[in-house]
Structures are given as structure tokens and as C-alpha cells.
Amino acid sequence: MKRLTAGLLSLAIAAAVHTPAHAAGPARPLAVDGDVSGEITSSSQINYSDGTRSQLFSLQMGAGQAVSLKLNGALKGSLAVFNRDVLVSRTDGSDEGNATLSMRADKAGQYLVAVSGADARAFGPFQLSAEPIVAYDGKPLTAGRRVTDWLSNGDKTFVLQVDKPGLYTINLESSEFDARLELSGNGLNLEDDDGGSNLNSRLVAPLQPGRYTLTAGGLGEASGAFYLGVEQSDFPEGLVFNDGTNLPLEGTVSGFIGADDTRSFVLNLPERRRVQLDASGKELDTMLTIQGGDITLSDDDGGGGVNSRISQVLDAGEYNVSVRSVNSRGGVFQLATATAAAPDGPIRPELKIGREVQGQLRAGNRDMYTLEIPRKGKYVISMTAGSSSLDGMITLMRNGEEVAQQDDSESSLDPNLEIDLEAGRYIVFAHSFDPNATGSYRLLARRK
């Protein structure tokens, strides 16, 4: 929901946006720091330009005084404020029908607040409240403080005083513009647009004692009231900020990433093992990747919800494990490692051209095969599930890079990958769109 500032418009323009001040009958009083109830019915005054119906309320304000108007209830409506029949400001309601509008009086006098239906078919009861906005006092922001201020076609800066090292969450919230928040100082330069809820901004950052600058703004010529709050929490024990930390074969580490950062770790396997990696974060939608030798595996939501999980039998060696956020938020995450003895048999059975193999897919696993392409040409790699519960996928890799991936063929949920390949060795992964699915399958590679 965005605020449309009209300034001092002509009466002709005012007449085009819902009900003008003189068309909705006598106004009922609305006090600053008060509330009223009403209802839009078929007997309410009609706006003959679009068929919407309205009720008016009079609000006495002093010069420079600011209020936040809130419309709630069953009515799907909108708000508009007039002064001497000139539109000052208006806003449409949210999808749920509620509306919020902040305005500041340029001069003392009586202002008219119009509650209108969102369209000609909008009727119902509503509650309207007017809450005074107490402006920011200019003192430095500190942990635990939340202030209210006003944006008027430009940015506003604030001083943030950090007295204790910790993890700081800074929220910029407004129902009237698309918020944008910046943090700078002590070598940091961070920015966020929509990291909070809806179109609000949120920055999560580890800060050391000192002074920082916060810049509150919006996209475009933003105006309206906003709330700026600062919260602090202690660092989790052993929190990792740097890349290259060794992962335990059994255990959990905590790390921090910014909204656009990736945190990488090193996993050393002394022998062939089955490895399970789980990444999760309270504020994060994690993406987990493991890379080593000639394979690269990634997962987004395989761990349930927005958490990540990779489960795979891996050869002995060194692997790079990385975690990043894919929901434009930064914060703390946990990365858990668990290993178990690998099953007997070759880690990479050979998939020979023209010879079908059968497999049994385990939950959370990718079956890995080696494929030798004898000469350049067009090849077909197909995976046929033993039941409809398995939605198969094929991933083809070479030298640690993904060459191709297919989920469904044109006629079924079974992948049928047709591709031009150079001669050489490839890795084929047989897996499922649902990482927790199990079932039997047949896998075949042939020259077309």
C-alpha cells in the first residue's frame, strides 16, 4: 500500500478521487488520539463519478501536528484528507481492506477525513482512529529504542550509538512508502530494501562499539510517517564470521551472513562416508552447496520449510561447503554435519551406453553414476520411475559443473534428456523433484 501525496490540488482534481468534501453530508467529529465507528451503507452519500459511498469526519489540528489515521473493520475502504475542499492526501486500503494514512498539518484548522468504499460495491462497518505522531527528538538511537518520524520527499539520517558488541537488528517500517534503509560507519556499508515484512526494510549486522549513521528513505519521492527501531542480541557462542573454517565430521557450527553474502567452510573426509549437511536460520531461506572433485551439489528447501539439506555418499577428500540466503535477508544460521559408514559397493556405478540399470532411491539421496561418452554426438538419458510417487530428475555434470538438468519430459513426470555431448567422462545423478521421495527406477543412456 503506497501513499499518494497530492499537495495542494485544484478542486477539479479533488473531485476525481472518490467523494469530495461537500458531497458526503455533515461531518462527525474525530478527536486526535480518539476513535469513531461508522458504516458505509446504500444510504450513505454517493460519489456520482464512480459510485463509491463515503462518510466524513472533522479533525481539528494545530500547525505542524501529525497524526496516523487507521481504518479497520469489515469495510474494504480507503482514506482521504481534505482542507477547505482541497485534497491533501489519500490512500487505498490493503487486500484485507484496512488502510493507514499519516498526514501533517501545514497550518492550523479543521481537516475533513473521508472514509470511502474501495469501489461501488463496498459496504460494511468500520472503525477509524487518529493517533498523534510524536516526532523523533534528535537523540542518538540505541539498542531497545523505537522512534517515529516523518519523511518528506527525501532521506533522513540518524546517529546509531553502539555501546556493546552484538548482533543488531534494525527495522524501518512504513505503511505509506517502499522503505529503504542504509547503515554506514566503522568500515561497514549495508543497504536493504524489502528485507522486512511487506515492503519494509530490515538490516541484521554484527556491530562493534562506536557511532554509525542510519539513513531512512524510500523508493521514489517517498513521504509519510515511519518507525525506526533497533534491537540487540548477544553473539551465539563460537559464531563464525570468516570463510575457511573447518567443519566437524559430527556437530553444528553457527555462522553469520549478510543479505548478499556467502559463507564457506571446509569439510575434510578421511575416508568414503555418507554425509548429511543441514543448514537453517530463523530469518533466512538458506541455500546449501557442497563442491569437491568433479561434483557440485546444491539444495534450497530439502530440509523442510525453507531449510536446506544435502545427503550424499562422498569419496575421501576436501570439500567446500557454502551457505547463502535467498530471501534478501541476513542473519545467523546453523550448519550441522553428520556422517555414517558408506554402503558397500562402488560409489559410482558405471552407466554404460545402451545398458539399462535399475536403482532404488533413498530419501534425501542422489544416486551417482559414471558415464563414458565414446564420441561426440546426440545422446538420450532417460529415467523411468517404478511408481507415480517418484517424480524423477536427471542432473548431468562434468568437471564439477552442471551440464544439464531435466525434471519432466513432454509426456510424463519421467525425465528424458536429449543433449549433444562431447566425448569424455560425465557424472549422472538420478534423484527426485521431492528430495524426500523414495522408490525404484530404471536408468538408460543411449546414442540417438
Summary of the structure (lengths in Angstrom):
residues: 448
radius of gyration: 30.1
end to end distance: 55.2
largest distance: 88.0
contacts: 1480
relative contact order: 0.10
helix: 2%
strand: 57%
